Amino acid sequence: MSNNYSILRIALASVWLLTALASWCYPLAQNLELLERVGLTGAAASNALHAGIVLDALMGTLTLIRLRTMQKWLWTAQAVVILTYSIIIAIFLPEYAWHPFAVLIKNLPLLAILLILWREESQRRSDDFV
């Protein structure tokens, strides 16, 4: 594996872990207000918020651990989560699609990183059989 592979994994893990931390530290009332705009209120909103934090932390942790047997699955799962988050935000919070801080646009390079990692993993596996 190239050194670039490790750098991309650490960068990706950092995004997931810092996103979990930011969601945890962000004012609860503002988090719940955003979730209400998505259609979630009360316990459902609170549960969704905490599930999202745990999911983001789990994705970051698994990226750092690098379990060889499940890497391609992990990259695919992360892409699905990013696309799901992006679609929900684009539909229910469309102002974030064109936000000056590129809230959604930043997901494009994350998806590119995932594609590179997925291809690297495929190459590693094919090299193992040669």
C-alpha positions as CSV (number, residue, x, y, z in Angstrom):
1,M,0.0,0.0,0.0
2,S,1.2,3.4,-0.8
3,N,1.9,6.1,1.7
4,N,-0.9,8.1,0.0
5,Y,-3.4,5.4,1.0
6,S,-2.5,6.0,4.7
7,I,-2.7,9.7,4.3
8,L,-6.2,9.5,2.7
9,R,-7.4,7.1,5.4
10,I,-6.2,9.4,8.2
11,A,-7.8,12.4,6.4
12,L,-11.1,10.6,5.9
13,A,-11.1,9.3,9.5
14,S,-10.5,12.8,10.7
15,V,-13.5,14.1,8.8
16,W,-15.8,11.5,10.3
17,L,-14.4,11.9,13.9
18,L,-14.5,15.7,13.8
19,T,-18.0,15.7,12.4
20,A,-19.1,13.5,15.3
21,L,-17.4,15.8,17.7
22,A,-18.9,18.9,16.1
23,S,-22.4,17.4,16.1
24,W,-21.9,16.5,19.8
25,C,-20.7,20.0,20.7
26,Y,-23.1,22.0,18.5
27,P,-25.9,23.6,20.5
28,L,-28.7,21.0,21.0
29,A,-31.5,23.4,20.2
30,Q,-30.0,24.2,16.8
31,N,-29.4,20.6,16.0
32,L,-33.0,19.8,16.9
33,E,-34.2,22.8,14.8
34,L,-32.4,21.4,11.7
35,L,-33.8,17.9,12.3
36,E,-37.3,19.4,12.7
37,R,-37.0,20.9,9.2
38,V,-36.2,17.4,8.0
39,G,-39.4,16.2,9.7
40,L,-38.1,14.8,12.9
41,T,-39.3,16.0,16.3
42,G,-39.1,15.0,19.9
43,A,-37.6,11.6,20.7
44,A,-37.2,10.8,17.0
45,A,-35.0,13.9,16.5
46,S,-32.9,13.2,19.6
47,N,-32.5,9.6,18.6
48,A,-31.5,10.5,15.0
49,L,-29.0,13.1,16.3
50,H,-27.3,10.6,18.7
51,A,-27.4,7.8,16.1
52,G,-25.7,10.1,13.6
53,I,-23.0,11.0,16.1
54,V,-22.4,7.3,16.8
55,L,-22.4,6.4,13.1
56,D,-19.9,9.2,12.3
57,A,-17.7,8.2,15.2
58,L,-17.9,4.5,14.2
59,M,-17.0,5.3,10.5
60,G,-14.0,7.3,11.7
61,T,-12.8,4.6,14.1
62,L,-13.2,1.8,11.6
63,T,-11.3,3.8,9.0
64,L,-8.4,4.1,11.5
65,I,-8.5,0.5,12.6
66,R,-8.2,-0.8,9.0
67,L,-9.7,-4.2,9.2
68,R,-8.4,-5.8,6.0
69,T,-11.3,-8.1,5.4
70,M,-13.9,-5.3,5.4
71,Q,-12.3,-2.3,3.8
72,K,-14.2,-2.4,0.5
73,W,-17.4,-2.8,2.5
74,L,-16.5,0.2,4.7
75,W,-15.7,2.5,1.8
76,T,-19.0,1.5,0.1
77,A,-20.9,2.1,3.4
78,Q,-19.3,5.5,3.9
79,A,-20.2,6.5,0.3
80,V,-23.9,5.5,1.0
81,V,-24.0,7.4,4.2
82,I,-22.5,10.5,2.6
83,L,-24.9,10.3,-0.3
84,T,-27.8,9.8,2.0
85,Y,-26.9,12.7,4.2
86,S,-26.4,14.9,1.1
87,I,-29.7,14.0,-0.5
88,I,-31.6,14.6,2.8
89,I,-29.9,18.0,3.2
90,A,-30.4,19.0,-0.4
91,I,-34.1,18.2,-0.2
92,F,-35.0,19.5,3.2
93,L,-32.3,22.2,3.7
94,P,-31.6,23.3,0.2
95,E,-29.8,26.5,1.2
96,Y,-26.9,24.3,2.3
97,A,-26.4,23.0,-1.3
98,W,-25.1,26.4,-2.3
99,H,-23.8,27.7,1.0
100,P,-20.7,29.9,0.7
101,F,-18.9,27.4,3.0
102,A,-19.7,24.6,0.6
103,V,-21.4,22.4,3.2
104,L,-22.6,19.9,0.6
105,I,-20.0,20.5,-2.1
106,K,-17.3,19.3,0.2
107,N,-18.8,15.8,0.0
108,L,-17.6,15.5,-3.6
109,P,-13.9,15.2,-2.7
110,L,-14.8,12.8,0.1
111,L,-16.5,10.6,-2.4
112,A,-13.4,10.8,-4.6
113,I,-11.2,9.8,-1.7
114,L,-13.5,6.8,-1.1
115,L,-13.3,5.8,-4.8
116,I,-9.5,5.9,-4.6
117,L,-9.4,3.9,-1.4
118,W,-11.8,1.4,-2.9
119,R,-9.7,1.0,-6.0
120,E,-6.5,0.7,-3.9
121,E,-8.1,-2.1,-1.9
122,S,-9.2,-3.8,-5.1
123,Q,-5.7,-3.6,-6.5
124,R,-4.2,-4.9,-3.2
125,R,-6.6,-7.9,-3.3
126,S,-5.8,-8.7,-6.9
127,D,-2.0,-8.5,-6.1
128,D,-2.6,-11.0,-3.2
129,F,-3.8,-13.6,-5.8
130,V,-0.9,-13.2,-8.2
